[in-house]
Amino acid sequence: MRASPITMAIVYFSIGVLLVFFAIQNVSLAGWNFWSYLIISFAAIDFMVAYRFYRLRKVIKQIQNQNKKKD
């Protein structure tokens, strides 16, 4: 079973939010160090992937609408 792009976007966005939370906790305990930057970079990547899945959903909808107009 394949997951829809919206489901994957929500999953990646949630992971990004969780990573930001962990980064905030790490910064409050130890300040800005290597691990804080690493966690934030992974969160940024997750947000980027979530946005790309969201855009993919829009593209799929446009293609489906074009195919319906042809029929």
TITIDO-582971 format. One record per residue (C-alpha): x, y, z; residue in one letter. Coordinates in steps of 0.5 Angstrom, whole numbers, padded with zeros to 4 digits, m for minus. Each point is the difference from the previous one (the first is absolute). Layout:
<pts>
X|Y|Z|A
...
</pts>
This chain:
<pts>
0000|0000|0000|M
0003|0007|m0002|R
m0001|0006|0004|A
m0003|0006|m0003|S
0004|0006|0000|P
m0004|0004|0005|I
0001|m0005|0005|T
0008|0000|m0001|M
0000|0007|0000|A
m0004|0000|0007|I
0005|m0005|0002|V
0006|0003|m0002|Y
m0002|0007|0003|F
m0002|m0003|0007|S
0007|m0003|0000|I
0003|0007|m0002|G
m0004|0003|0006|V
0002|m0006|0005|L
0008|0002|m0002|L
m0001|0007|0001|V
m0003|m0001|0007|F
0006|m0005|0001|F
0005|0006|m0002|A
m0003|0005|0004|I
0001|m0005|0006|Q
0007|m0001|m0002|N
0001|0008|m0001|V
m0003|0001|0007|S
0005|m0005|0003|L
0006|0001|m0003|A
0000|0006|m0005|G
0001|0000|m0007|W
0005|m0006|m0002|N
0001|m0005|m0005|F
m0006|m0004|0002|W
m0005|0005|0000|S
0002|0002|m0007|Y
0000|m0007|m0002|L
m0007|m0001|0002|I
m0003|0007|m0003|I
0003|m0002|m0006|S
m0004|m0007|0000|F
m0006|0004|0002|A
0001|0005|m0006|A
0001|m0006|m0005|I
m0006|m0003|0003|D
m0004|0006|m0001|F
0002|0001|m0008|M
m0002|m0008|m0001|V
m0007|0002|0003|A
0000|0006|m0005|Y
0002|m0004|m0006|R
m0005|m0006|0002|F
m0006|0006|0001|Y
0002|0003|m0007|R
0000|m0007|m0003|L
m0007|m0001|0002|R
m0002|0006|m0004|K
0004|m0002|m0006|V
m0004|m0007|0000|I
m0007|0004|0001|K
0002|0004|m0006|Q
0002|m0006|m0004|I
m0007|m0004|0002|Q
m0004|0006|m0002|N
0004|0001|m0007|Q
m0002|m0007|m0001|N
m0007|0000|0002|K
m0001|0006|m0005|K
0003|m0004|m0006|K
m0005|m0006|0001|D
</pts>
